[in-house]
Amino acid sequence: MAEPELSSRLATVRAGIADAARSAGRSVDDITTIVVTKFQPVSLVRELLELGIRDFGESRHQEAHLKAAELAGAGISWHFVGQVQGKKARAVRAYSSVIHSVDRESLVTALGTPPEAVPAAQPTTRPVDCFVQVNLTDDPARGGVSIPDLAPLVERVLGTPGLGLLGLMAVAPLGADPRRSFALVAELGSQMQGIAPTARYLSMGMSQDYAAAIAEGATHLRIGTAITGNRPAPVNLKTS
């Protein structure tokens, strides 16, 4: 049974999302909440499953693939929200329903390699949805493609078999007004629909700024500690 504190935090966030959606004149049904469970044990994921959560986010492959294997068949949609190393791209794709952090052409190539080029031990034939991550800062270490390079990368994703483009993802820069940042992402998303008309989704908004993201049209929220509580130290997932 889920811990009361977890149920309470989840209820509080759900109420906050509903309030923000109402204020923005939007339907809460158009917003997907992804609970980010980085460093959290599998037991907590199971508790969240009992509370009706089916969309989970992870950002470290070595942790995510163990959870996905242990919880296979539980009806989970795994969202990979961290930076993807090129050499691990195929492995990340194997368990991910959505990859939120596509940010460079080499990663697109790695994720979209035709199935016949993949070793038999790693068959990956199903398509995978993705977001192109936009970097709203001047720091390349923050992840994401620069705004001037956004359109060419979107076109590259569209031309790569096996990838479905949902839209754009971004993280509000530290110290910046999150609503202004998210308004820029929404504007970029509108521009990109001229290239990709069906890529209308926006993955933006986390624990501290999801209300601002909803006000600017976020469709996918990535919320961790506001629901899960503080992250513990990494655990041994094989025995958690």
PyMOL commands that set and color helices and strands:
alter all, ss='L'
color gray80, all
select helices_A, chain A and resi 4-23+28-30+42-50+61-70+86-95+105-111+115-117+140-142+147-158+178-192+210-215+225-228
alter helices_A, ss='H'
color red, helices_A
select strands_A, chain A and resi 32-36+55-58+77-80+98-102+128-134+163-170+201-203+220-223
alter strands_A, ss='S'
color yellow, strands_A
deselect
rebuild
show_as cartoon
